Amino acid sequence: MYEVCIAIQYIGIVALMLELVYVVKKETSRAQLRLILCMVGMIINFVGYLFEMTSKSMEQALMAVKIIYVGKPVIIFSMLFFVMGYCKVNMSNIMKTILILIHTGISCLVLFCEKNTLYYNKIEFVDEGLFPHLKLGHGIVYKLFALLMVAYFVAIFVVAIRRFRTSNNKYIKKNSAVLILVDLICCTGYGLFLLRVTNGYDTTLPSLLISTFLMSYCLSNYSMLDMVATAKDYAMNQFNDGIVLLDYDDDIVYENNLARNIKHKLGCDDIAFVDYIEEVIKDKKIKAIGENAYQFSKDYVETIKGQKCKMYLLLDVTDSYNYTERLENAVNEKTKQVVYMQRTVISSFATMIEARDGITGMHIKNTSNYVAVLVKALQQEERYKSIINDEYGQMVMDAAALHDIGKISVPDQVLQKPGKLTPEEYEIIKKHPTEGANIIKLALSNLEKDEYLEIAKDMAYSHHERWDGKGYPKGLKGEEIPLSARIMAIADVYDALRSRRHYKEAFDVEKSCNIIKEGRFTQFDGDLVDVFLAHIKEIETVRE
């Protein structure tokens, strides 16, 4: 049994390290930071307890206990903060400070336990039970700490139950149920330890280990965290107009500076601000706020899990409000901004999709840069001057980022498979061009003009077609393949060759160019290949 307990410690440490790497890669949020703090405390606690289990003297065992208490107090209050924040229960800064000071004080008392009897009033080394360990007498602070932990477990249970009962969203109910399970597992482990039914082994540790994995599941399952951070990075901070995003409960999860200033001028809290925006949209009126006039509109952002969340646009229409004769131009300008925002948000989702199969957002940036170089080079070729004008070229460059958006429909187990795909799995992969074209049509048809829409659809649908007709999804050949898709095909394959994937290392420039050259008039349009390779130095210059 002793060997099993030792194995549990080693497995726990390795599992926590792997989980920590996984959580660190998630988009930064308060929930993520609190979970990271909890896991760091867990790792320290597991290491310390392993030292205690293998100690041969009182000095070694006492040092191990001190290591344990560097991490142990951190675990429980970071878990409390995680659940409270996740369930949207506000804790005052004073309360947080008090709890942090209490747990810091407990760590200090244990670190200097030879000089006080507040936490341990008796310390002796015994060779009994599953392994040699310290037999400790418990002082008043230890008993108060035990009561505090019980209070934490009760608080977590209450807020998780409340969140479960008050929310109508199935994802929130599901995650609240997971948090209730976290609490019950922790209580069970702690209770078994206090009742001394495990022959000296602290069952609190494996129960907390299981709990951190369940909390990681909650962090991943609540996809709004990723959506907000990604959309904010790619789109929302680029606008001079106000932007407000709501979560599943219609609570504000993001607002840019302009929206925050408007709310401040109105003297509203979050709830009143949302109600005010809805009322203005319903009345279809332009509102004067301070020295400016705003027109409000509402849109929906769909997450990977299919949930639709509201997004408000607070468009500054001061000029058109004050000068009627400029109204048409101002509206057109704002419409362009909305179109740009739509493209940028969808491009940010395309970046998220790329990350699902281990590819960073560099693939989208690189392929878009290659397309830009190739388009500009083709504009200098006599054959393409009349075909690729500035407007067409710009639309091809803008649409390049959306070429693989159809991968949203591919299951993770297929998209992330490290080995060779089965014929059935390859057939699933081959569906992503069709799905991508459908997504673009649904997402952009109400805003984009027809020519851009067709170019974006062509690039998504036909970039895996081959010049010799052996491609997919339709088996087009030669100039049956739209020019924009032929351009995209070369850029897509070249970046795949030059980049590391989970199934291969990155190829150097020479090998990559040779493979592209071998595809002349078989996989690729040979004329485009010649222009591409003639500008390979410029291609490599724009590669990130």
C-alpha positions as CSV (number, residue, x, y, z in Angstrom):
1,M,0.0,0.0,0.0
2,Y,2.9,2.3,0.7
3,E,4.2,1.9,-2.8
4,V,0.7,2.7,-4.2
5,C,0.7,6.0,-2.1
6,I,4.1,6.9,-3.4
7,A,3.0,6.2,-7.0
8,I,-0.1,8.4,-6.5
9,Q,2.3,11.3,-5.5
10,Y,4.4,10.9,-8.6
11,I,1.4,10.5,-10.9
12,G,-0.2,13.6,-9.3
13,I,2.9,15.8,-9.8
14,V,3.2,14.8,-13.5
15,A,-0.5,15.2,-14.1
16,L,-0.5,18.6,-12.5
17,M,2.5,19.7,-14.6
18,L,0.8,18.6,-17.8
19,E,-2.5,20.3,-16.7
20,L,-0.6,23.5,-15.9
21,V,0.9,23.6,-19.4
22,Y,-2.6,23.1,-20.8
23,V,-4.2,25.9,-18.7
24,V,-1.4,28.4,-19.4
25,K,-2.1,28.0,-23.1
26,K,-5.7,29.2,-22.6
27,E,-6.6,32.8,-23.2
28,T,-5.7,35.0,-20.2
29,S,-8.6,35.6,-17.8
30,R,-9.1,35.9,-14.1
31,A,-10.4,32.4,-13.9
32,Q,-7.3,31.1,-15.7
33,L,-5.0,33.0,-13.3
34,R,-6.8,31.7,-10.2
35,L,-6.7,28.1,-11.5
36,I,-2.9,28.5,-12.3
37,L,-2.4,29.7,-8.7
38,C,-4.3,26.7,-7.4
39,M,-2.3,24.2,-9.4
40,V,1.0,25.7,-8.4
41,G,0.0,25.3,-4.8
42,M,-1.0,21.7,-5.5
43,I,2.3,20.9,-7.1
44,I,4.2,22.3,-4.1
45,N,1.9,20.4,-1.7
46,F,2.4,17.1,-3.6
47,V,6.2,17.5,-3.6
48,G,6.2,18.3,0.1
49,Y,4.0,15.3,1.0
50,L,6.2,13.0,-1.1
51,F,9.2,14.2,0.9
52,E,7.4,13.5,4.1
53,M,6.5,10.0,3.0
54,T,10.1,9.2,2.2
55,S,11.7,11.1,5.2
56,K,13.9,9.1,7.6
57,S,14.2,11.6,10.4
58,M,12.2,14.2,12.3
59,E,14.3,17.0,10.6
60,Q,13.5,15.7,7.1
61,A,9.8,15.2,7.9
62,L,9.5,18.7,9.5
63,M,11.1,20.3,6.5
64,A,8.6,18.5,4.3
65,V,5.6,19.7,6.3
66,K,6.9,23.3,5.9
67,I,7.1,22.8,2.2
68,I,3.5,21.4,2.2
69,Y,2.3,24.6,4.0
70,V,3.9,26.9,1.5
71,G,1.4,25.5,-1.0
72,K,-1.6,24.2,1.1
73,P,-3.1,27.5,2.2
74,V,-2.9,28.8,-1.4
75,I,-4.9,25.9,-2.8
76,I,-8.1,26.3,-0.9
77,F,-8.5,30.1,-1.1
78,S,-7.6,30.2,-4.9
79,M,-10.2,27.5,-5.4
80,L,-12.7,29.6,-3.5
81,F,-11.8,32.7,-5.6
82,F,-12.2,30.6,-8.8
83,V,-15.6,29.3,-8.0
84,M,-16.9,32.7,-6.7
85,G,-15.7,34.5,-9.8
86,Y,-17.0,31.8,-12.1
87,C,-20.4,32.0,-10.4
88,K,-20.4,35.8,-10.5
89,V,-20.4,36.3,-6.7
90,N,-18.6,39.5,-5.9
91,M,-16.1,39.4,-3.0
92,S,-15.0,42.8,-1.6
93,N,-11.3,43.6,-1.8
94,I,-11.2,43.9,2.0
95,M,-12.5,40.3,2.4
96,K,-10.0,39.0,-0.2
97,T,-7.2,40.8,1.6
98,I,-8.2,39.4,5.0
99,L,-8.3,35.8,3.6
100,I,-4.9,36.2,2.0
101,L,-3.4,37.5,5.2
102,I,-5.0,34.6,7.2
103,H,-3.5,32.0,4.9
104,T,-0.2,33.8,4.8
105,G,-0.2,33.9,8.6
106,I,-0.9,30.1,8.7
107,S,2.1,29.4,6.4
108,C,4.3,31.6,8.6
109,L,3.2,29.7,11.8
110,V,4.1,26.4,10.3
111,L,7.4,27.6,9.0
112,F,8.3,28.6,12.6
113,C,6.3,25.9,14.3
114,E,9.3,25.0,16.6
115,K,9.0,28.4,18.2
116,N,5.2,28.5,18.8
117,T,2.4,26.2,19.8
118,L,-0.5,28.0,18.0
119,Y,-0.7,25.6,15.0
120,Y,1.1,22.5,16.3
121,N,1.4,22.1,20.1
122,K,3.3,18.8,19.9
123,I,5.7,17.4,17.3
124,E,7.1,13.9,17.3
125,F,8.4,11.5,14.7
126,V,6.8,8.1,14.6
127,D,7.3,4.9,12.6
128,E,3.8,3.6,12.4
129,G,0.9,3.6,9.8
130,L,1.7,3.3,6.1
131,F,5.0,5.3,6.4
132,P,7.1,7.1,9.0
133,H,5.7,10.5,9.6
134,L,5.3,13.3,12.1
135,K,2.7,12.9,14.8
136,L,1.4,16.4,15.4
137,G,-0.7,17.9,18.2
138,H,-3.1,20.5,17.0
139,G,-3.2,23.9,18.4
140,I,-6.0,26.5,18.3
141,V,-5.1,27.9,14.9
142,Y,-5.1,24.5,13.3
143,K,-8.6,23.9,14.6
144,L,-9.7,27.3,13.3
145,F,-8.1,26.6,10.0
146,A,-10.1,23.3,9.8
147,L,-13.3,25.2,10.5
148,L,-12.3,27.8,7.8
149,M,-11.9,25.0,5.2
150,V,-15.3,23.7,6.1
151,A,-16.7,27.2,5.7
152,Y,-15.1,27.4,2.3
153,F,-16.6,24.1,1.2
154,V,-20.1,25.2,2.4
155,A,-19.7,28.6,0.6
156,I,-18.6,26.8,-2.7
157,F,-21.6,24.4,-2.4
158,V,-24.1,27.2,-1.8
159,V,-23.0,29.5,-4.6
160,A,-22.7,26.6,-7.1
161,I,-26.2,25.4,-6.2
162,R,-27.5,29.0,-6.5
163,R,-25.9,29.4,-9.9
164,F,-27.4,26.1,-11.1
165,R,-30.9,27.1,-10.0
166,T,-30.9,30.7,-11.3
167,S,-29.5,30.1,-14.8
168,N,-31.5,28.9,-17.7
169,N,-28.5,28.3,-19.9
170,K,-27.6,24.6,-20.3
171,Y,-23.9,25.2,-20.4
172,I,-23.9,27.2,-17.2
173,K,-26.1,24.5,-15.5
174,K,-23.7,21.8,-16.7
175,N,-20.6,23.7,-15.4
176,S,-22.4,24.5,-12.1
177,A,-23.1,20.8,-11.6
178,V,-19.4,20.2,-12.2
179,L,-18.5,22.7,-9.5
180,I,-20.9,21.1,-7.1
181,L,-19.2,17.8,-7.8
182,V,-15.8,19.5,-7.1
183,D,-17.0,20.5,-3.7
184,L,-18.4,17.1,-2.8
185,I,-15.1,15.4,-3.9
186,C,-13.1,17.8,-1.7
187,C,-15.3,17.3,1.3
188,T,-15.1,13.5,0.9
189,G,-11.3,13.6,0.8
190,Y,-11.0,16.0,3.6
191,G,-13.5,14.1,5.7
192,L,-11.8,10.7,5.3
193,F,-8.5,12.3,6.4
194,L,-10.1,13.9,9.5
195,L,-11.8,10.7,10.4
196,R,-8.4,8.9,10.2
197,V,-9.8,6.0,8.1
198,T,-6.9,6.0,5.6
199,N,-4.2,4.9,8.0
200,G,-2.3,8.2,7.9
201,Y,-2.5,9.0,4.2
202,D,-3.9,12.4,3.4
203,T,-6.8,11.7,1.0
204,T,-7.3,15.5,0.6
205,L,-4.5,15.5,-2.0
206,P,-6.0,13.2,-4.6
207,S,-9.5,14.7,-4.1
208,L,-8.0,18.2,-4.8
209,L,-6.2,16.8,-7.8
210,I,-9.4,15.5,-9.3
211,S,-11.0,18.9,-8.5
212,T,-8.4,20.9,-10.4
213,F,-9.0,18.8,-13.6
214,L,-12.8,19.4,-13.2
215,M,-12.2,23.2,-12.9
216,S,-10.0,23.0,-16.0
217,Y,-12.9,21.4,-17.8
218,C,-15.1,24.3,-16.7
219,L,-12.6,26.9,-17.9
220,S,-12.4,25.2,-21.3
221,N,-16.2,24.5,-21.5
222,Y,-17.1,28.2,-21.0
223,S,-16.0,29.2,-24.5
224,M,-17.1,32.8,-24.0
225,L,-13.7,33.4,-22.2
226,D,-11.8,32.5,-25.4
227,M,-14.2,34.3,-27.7
228,V,-14.0,37.6,-25.8
229,A,-10.2,37.6,-25.6
230,T,-9.8,36.7,-29.3
231,A,-12.4,39.1,-30.6
232,K,-11.0,41.9,-28.5
233,D,-7.4,41.2,-29.8
234,Y,-8.4,41.1,-33.4
235,A,-11.2,43.6,-33.8
236,M,-12.7,45.5,-30.9
237,N,-9.7,47.7,-30.0
238,Q,-9.3,48.8,-33.6
239,F,-12.4,50.9,-33.7
240,N,-13.3,54.5,-32.7
241,D,-16.9,53.4,-32.2
242,G,-18.3,51.9,-29.0
243,I,-18.5,48.1,-28.7
244,V,-20.3,46.1,-26.0
245,L,-20.3,42.2,-25.7
246,L,-22.7,40.2,-23.6
247,D,-22.3,36.7,-22.3
248,Y,-24.9,33.9,-22.1
249,D,-26.7,35.6,-19.2
250,D,-26.8,39.0,-21.0
251,D,-24.2,40.4,-18.6
252,I,-21.5,42.7,-20.0
253,V,-18.2,40.9,-20.4
254,Y,-16.4,43.5,-22.6
255,E,-16.8,47.1,-23.4
256,N,-14.2,49.3,-25.1
257,N,-13.2,52.7,-23.8
258,L,-15.7,54.7,-25.9
259,A,-18.6,52.5,-24.7
260,R,-17.4,52.8,-21.1
261,N,-17.3,56.6,-21.5
262,I,-20.9,56.7,-22.9
263,K,-22.1,54.6,-20.0
264,H,-20.4,57.0,-17.6
265,K,-22.0,60.1,-19.2
266,L,-25.4,58.4,-18.9
267,G,-24.7,57.6,-15.3
268,C,-25.8,54.0,-15.8
269,D,-24.8,50.7,-14.2
270,D,-24.4,47.7,-16.5
271,I,-28.0,46.5,-16.4
272,A,-29.4,50.0,-17.0
273,F,-26.9,50.6,-19.8
274,V,-28.0,47.4,-21.7
275,D,-31.7,48.4,-21.2
276,Y,-31.0,51.9,-22.5
277,I,-29.3,50.5,-25.7
278,E,-32.1,48.1,-26.3
279,E,-34.7,50.9,-26.0
280,V,-32.8,53.1,-28.4
281,I,-32.4,50.3,-31.0
282,K,-36.2,49.6,-30.7
283,D,-37.1,53.2,-31.3
284,K,-34.6,53.5,-34.2
285,K,-33.5,56.9,-33.0
286,I,-30.2,58.8,-33.1
287,K,-29.2,59.8,-29.5
288,A,-27.2,62.9,-28.5
289,I,-24.9,62.1,-25.6
290,G,-22.7,64.9,-24.5
291,E,-21.3,66.6,-27.6
292,N,-21.7,63.6,-29.8
293,A,-24.6,61.7,-31.4
294,Y,-24.7,58.0,-31.6
295,Q,-26.6,55.3,-33.6
296,F,-26.9,52.0,-31.8
297,S,-27.2,48.6,-33.5
298,K,-27.2,45.0,-32.4
299,D,-25.6,41.9,-33.9
300,Y,-24.9,38.3,-32.8
301,V,-21.6,36.5,-32.4
302,E,-21.9,32.7,-32.6
303,T,-19.4,30.7,-30.5
304,I,-17.9,27.3,-31.5
305,K,-20.6,25.6,-29.4
306,G,-23.4,27.2,-31.4
307,Q,-24.4,29.7,-28.7
308,K,-25.4,33.2,-29.9
309,C,-24.2,36.1,-27.8
310,K,-25.2,39.8,-28.3
311,M,-22.9,42.4,-29.6
312,Y,-23.8,46.1,-29.6
313,L,-22.2,48.7,-31.9
314,L,-22.4,52.3,-30.8
315,L,-21.7,54.2,-34.0
316,D,-20.6,57.9,-33.7
317,V,-22.8,59.7,-36.3
318,T,-22.2,63.2,-35.0
319,D,-21.5,64.7,-38.4
320,S,-24.6,63.3,-40.0
321,Y,-26.7,64.3,-37.0
322,N,-25.6,67.9,-37.2
323,Y,-25.4,68.2,-41.0
324,T,-28.2,66.5,-42.9
325,E,-26.5,66.9,-46.2
326,R,-23.7,64.7,-45.1
327,L,-25.9,61.9,-43.8
328,E,-25.6,59.6,-46.8
329,N,-21.8,59.7,-46.8
330,A,-21.6,59.2,-43.1
331,V,-23.9,56.1,-43.2
332,N,-21.8,54.6,-46.0
333,E,-18.6,55.1,-44.0
334,K,-20.2,53.5,-41.0
335,T,-21.4,50.6,-43.1
336,K,-17.8,50.1,-44.3
337,Q,-16.7,50.0,-40.7
338,V,-19.3,47.4,-39.9
339,V,-18.2,45.3,-42.9
340,Y,-14.6,45.6,-41.8
341,M,-15.6,44.6,-38.3
342,Q,-17.5,41.6,-39.6
343,R,-14.5,40.5,-41.7
344,T,-12.1,41.0,-38.7
345,V,-14.2,39.1,-36.2
346,I,-14.7,36.2,-38.6
347,S,-10.9,36.2,-39.3
348,S,-10.3,36.0,-35.5
349,F,-12.6,33.0,-35.4
350,A,-10.6,31.5,-38.3
351,T,-7.4,32.0,-36.2
352,M,-9.1,30.1,-33.3
353,I,-10.0,27.3,-35.7
354,E,-6.4,27.0,-37.0
355,A,-5.2,26.6,-33.4
356,R,-7.4,23.6,-32.9
357,D,-5.1,21.4,-35.0
358,G,-1.9,22.7,-33.5
359,I,-1.4,25.5,-36.1
360,T,-0.9,29.0,-34.7
361,G,-2.4,32.1,-36.2
362,M,0.9,32.5,-38.2
363,H,-0.6,30.3,-40.9
364,I,-3.4,32.8,-41.6
365,K,-0.9,35.7,-41.5
366,N,1.7,34.0,-43.7
367,T,-0.8,32.8,-46.3
368,S,-2.4,36.2,-46.5
369,N,1.0,37.8,-46.9
370,Y,2.0,35.4,-49.6
371,V,-1.3,36.0,-51.5
372,A,-0.6,39.8,-51.3
373,V,2.9,39.4,-52.8
374,L,1.6,37.1,-55.5
375,V,-1.3,39.3,-56.4
376,K,0.9,42.4,-56.7
377,A,3.4,40.5,-58.8
378,L,0.6,39.2,-61.1
379,Q,-0.6,42.8,-61.6
380,Q,2.7,43.5,-63.3
381,E,2.3,40.6,-65.7
382,E,0.8,41.5,-69.1
383,R,-1.5,38.5,-69.1
384,Y,-3.1,39.4,-65.7
385,K,-3.2,43.3,-65.8
386,S,-6.7,43.4,-67.2
387,I,-8.0,40.7,-64.8
388,I,-6.5,41.6,-61.5
389,N,-7.3,45.3,-61.0
390,D,-6.7,47.0,-57.7
391,E,-10.2,46.3,-56.4
392,Y,-10.1,42.6,-57.3
393,G,-6.6,42.2,-55.9
394,Q,-7.6,43.8,-52.6
395,M,-10.6,41.6,-52.2
396,V,-8.5,38.5,-52.8
397,M,-6.0,39.6,-50.2
398,D,-8.8,40.4,-47.7
399,A,-10.5,37.0,-48.3
400,A,-7.4,34.9,-47.9
401,A,-7.7,34.7,-44.1
402,L,-11.0,32.8,-44.5
403,H,-9.9,30.0,-46.7
404,D,-9.9,27.3,-43.9
405,I,-12.8,28.5,-41.8
406,G,-14.7,25.4,-42.8
407,K,-12.4,23.4,-40.4
408,I,-14.9,24.4,-37.7
409,S,-16.9,21.4,-38.8
410,V,-14.0,18.9,-38.5
411,P,-14.0,16.9,-35.1
412,D,-10.9,17.4,-32.9
413,Q,-10.0,13.7,-33.0
414,V,-9.6,14.0,-36.8
415,L,-8.2,17.5,-37.0
416,Q,-5.6,16.8,-34.3
417,K,-4.7,13.2,-35.3
418,P,-0.9,13.0,-35.3
419,G,-0.7,9.9,-37.6
420,K,-2.0,9.1,-41.0
421,L,-5.7,9.6,-41.6
422,T,-8.0,6.7,-42.4
423,P,-10.0,6.9,-45.7
424,E,-13.1,7.7,-43.6
425,E,-11.2,10.4,-41.7
426,Y,-9.9,11.9,-44.9
427,E,-13.4,12.1,-46.3
428,I,-14.4,14.1,-43.2
429,I,-11.4,16.5,-43.8
430,K,-12.5,16.9,-47.5
431,K,-15.8,18.4,-46.4
432,H,-14.2,21.5,-44.9
433,P,-14.1,23.5,-48.2
434,T,-17.9,23.0,-48.7
435,E,-18.6,23.9,-45.1
436,G,-16.3,27.0,-45.4
437,A,-18.2,28.3,-48.4
438,N,-21.5,27.8,-46.6
439,I,-20.3,29.7,-43.5
440,I,-19.0,32.6,-45.6
441,K,-22.3,32.8,-47.5
442,L,-24.4,32.8,-44.3
443,A,-22.1,35.2,-42.3
444,L,-21.4,37.8,-45.0
445,S,-24.3,37.8,-47.4
446,N,-26.2,40.6,-45.7
447,L,-23.3,43.0,-45.6
448,E,-20.7,42.2,-48.3
449,K,-21.1,43.0,-51.9
450,D,-21.6,40.1,-54.3
451,E,-18.1,40.2,-55.9
452,Y,-16.2,39.9,-52.6
453,L,-18.7,37.3,-51.4
454,E,-18.0,35.2,-54.5
455,I,-14.2,35.6,-54.2
456,A,-14.2,34.5,-50.5
457,K,-16.5,31.5,-51.3
458,D,-14.3,30.5,-54.3
459,M,-11.1,30.6,-52.2
460,A,-12.7,28.6,-49.3
461,Y,-14.4,26.1,-51.7
462,S,-11.8,25.5,-54.3
463,H,-8.3,26.0,-52.8
464,H,-7.9,22.1,-52.7
465,E,-8.7,21.7,-56.4
466,R,-5.8,20.6,-58.6
467,W,-4.8,21.7,-62.1
468,D,-5.0,18.1,-63.3
469,G,-8.5,17.6,-62.0
470,K,-7.6,15.3,-59.1
471,G,-8.4,17.6,-56.3
472,Y,-11.6,18.1,-54.2
473,P,-14.4,18.8,-53.5
474,K,-15.6,19.0,-57.2
475,G,-12.6,17.8,-59.2
476,L,-12.3,21.0,-61.2
477,K,-9.3,21.2,-63.5
478,G,-7.3,23.9,-65.3
479,E,-9.0,27.3,-65.6
480,E,-12.2,25.8,-64.4
481,I,-10.7,26.6,-61.0
482,P,-11.3,30.2,-60.1
483,L,-8.1,32.4,-60.3
484,S,-8.4,33.4,-56.6
485,A,-8.5,29.7,-55.5
486,R,-5.5,28.9,-57.7
487,I,-3.6,31.7,-56.0
488,M,-4.7,30.5,-52.6
489,A,-3.7,26.9,-53.3
490,I,0.0,27.8,-53.9
491,A,0.2,30.1,-50.8
492,D,-1.5,27.4,-48.6
493,V,0.8,24.5,-49.7
494,Y,4.0,26.6,-49.5
495,D,3.2,27.6,-45.9
496,A,2.4,24.0,-45.0
497,L,5.7,22.9,-46.4
498,R,7.7,25.7,-44.6
499,S,6.0,25.2,-41.2
500,R,6.2,22.5,-38.6
501,R,3.2,20.3,-38.2
502,H,2.4,17.5,-35.7
503,Y,3.1,15.0,-38.5
504,K,6.3,16.6,-39.9
505,E,9.2,19.1,-39.4
506,A,9.4,22.3,-41.4
507,F,11.1,22.0,-44.8
508,D,13.8,24.6,-45.9
509,V,13.2,27.1,-48.7
510,E,15.0,25.0,-51.3
511,K,13.1,21.8,-50.7
512,S,9.8,23.7,-50.4
513,C,10.4,25.5,-53.7
514,N,11.3,22.2,-55.4
515,I,8.0,20.6,-54.3
516,I,6.0,23.6,-55.6
517,K,8.0,23.5,-58.8
518,E,7.2,19.7,-59.2
519,G,3.5,20.6,-59.0
520,R,3.5,22.8,-62.2
521,F,0.5,22.0,-64.3
522,T,-0.3,19.0,-62.2
523,Q,-1.3,20.4,-58.8
524,F,-0.9,24.1,-59.5
525,D,-1.4,26.6,-62.3
526,G,2.1,26.5,-63.8
527,D,2.1,30.2,-64.8
528,L,1.3,31.2,-61.2
529,V,4.0,28.9,-59.9
530,D,6.6,30.7,-62.1
531,V,5.6,34.1,-60.8
532,F,5.5,32.8,-57.2
533,L,9.0,31.3,-57.4
534,A,10.4,34.4,-59.2
535,H,9.4,36.4,-56.1
536,I,10.5,33.8,-53.5
537,K,12.9,36.2,-51.7
538,E,10.0,38.7,-51.2
539,I,7.8,35.7,-50.1
540,E,10.3,34.8,-47.4
541,T,10.7,38.4,-46.4
542,V,7.0,38.7,-45.4
543,R,7.0,35.3,-43.7
544,E,6.6,35.6,-39.9
